[in-house]
Amino acid sequence: MDEIGVILQGTLSPNPDERKAAEQRLDQIQYAPHHLPTLLQIIVHANSHISLRQVAAIHFKNFIAKNWSHHH
C-alpha cells in the first residue's frame, strides 16, 4: 500500500493518538503533487477495502469543499 493509503488507514484506527497523527499527516501532505489523483485512484480501485475507499472519498470531498474557488 502506498503512503497515502497507509495514512488513510491510520485515520480509521481505534487508537485516538494514532488517528490524530494520521489526520495531521494528511493535513501536511494535502497540497503535495499527485495527492488528489492518488485519492481518486484509491476511491475507484475495486480491490481496496470499502472503508479505505470511503475515507479517501471523504478526504477528497473535504479538500475540494475547503479549497474550491466560488469565483468565476
C-alpha positions as CSV (number, residue, x, y, z in Angstrom):
1,M,0.0,0.0,0.0
2,D,1.3,3.5,-0.8
3,E,2.0,6.2,1.8
4,I,-1.4,7.8,1.4
5,G,-3.2,4.5,1.8
6,V,-1.3,3.8,5.0
7,I,-2.1,7.3,6.3
8,L,-5.8,6.9,5.4
9,Q,-5.8,3.5,7.1
10,G,-4.4,5.2,10.2
11,T,-7.3,7.6,10.3
12,L,-9.6,4.6,10.9
13,S,-7.6,3.4,13.9
14,P,-9.5,3.0,17.2
15,N,-6.4,4.4,18.9
16,P,-7.0,8.2,19.2
17,D,-3.3,9.1,19.2
18,E,-2.7,7.1,16.0
19,R,-5.8,8.5,14.4
20,K,-4.8,12.1,15.3
21,A,-1.2,11.5,13.9
22,A,-2.6,10.2,10.7
23,E,-5.0,13.2,10.3
24,Q,-2.1,15.6,11.0
25,R,0.0,13.8,8.3
26,L,-2.9,14.2,5.8
27,D,-3.0,17.9,6.5
28,Q,0.7,18.1,5.9
29,I,0.6,16.4,2.5
30,Q,-2.7,17.6,1.2
31,Y,-1.1,20.1,-1.2
32,A,1.6,17.7,-2.5
33,P,1.7,16.9,-6.2
34,H,-0.5,14.0,-7.2
35,H,-2.3,13.9,-3.8
36,L,-5.8,14.2,-5.3
37,P,-5.2,11.8,-8.2
38,T,-3.9,9.3,-5.7
39,L,-7.0,9.7,-3.6
40,L,-9.2,9.2,-6.7
41,Q,-7.2,6.0,-7.6
42,I,-7.9,4.6,-4.1
43,I,-11.6,5.6,-4.4
44,V,-12.2,3.8,-7.7
45,H,-9.9,0.8,-7.0
46,A,-12.3,-2.2,-6.6
47,N,-9.7,-4.2,-4.6
48,S,-9.3,-1.5,-1.9
49,H,-11.3,-2.2,1.2
50,I,-14.6,-0.3,1.3
51,S,-13.6,1.6,4.5
52,L,-10.4,2.8,2.9
53,R,-12.3,3.9,-0.2
54,Q,-14.8,5.8,1.9
55,V,-12.2,7.6,4.0
56,A,-10.4,8.6,0.7
57,A,-13.7,9.9,-0.7
58,I,-14.4,11.9,2.4
59,H,-11.0,13.4,2.5
60,F,-11.2,14.2,-1.3
61,K,-14.6,15.9,-0.7
62,N,-13.4,17.9,2.2
63,F,-10.4,19.1,0.4
64,I,-12.4,20.2,-2.6
65,A,-15.0,21.9,-0.3
66,K,-12.3,23.8,1.5
67,N,-10.2,24.8,-1.5
68,W,-12.7,25.3,-4.4
69,S,-13.0,28.9,-5.5
70,H,-16.5,30.0,-5.9
71,H,-15.5,32.9,-8.2
72,H,-15.9,32.6,-11.9
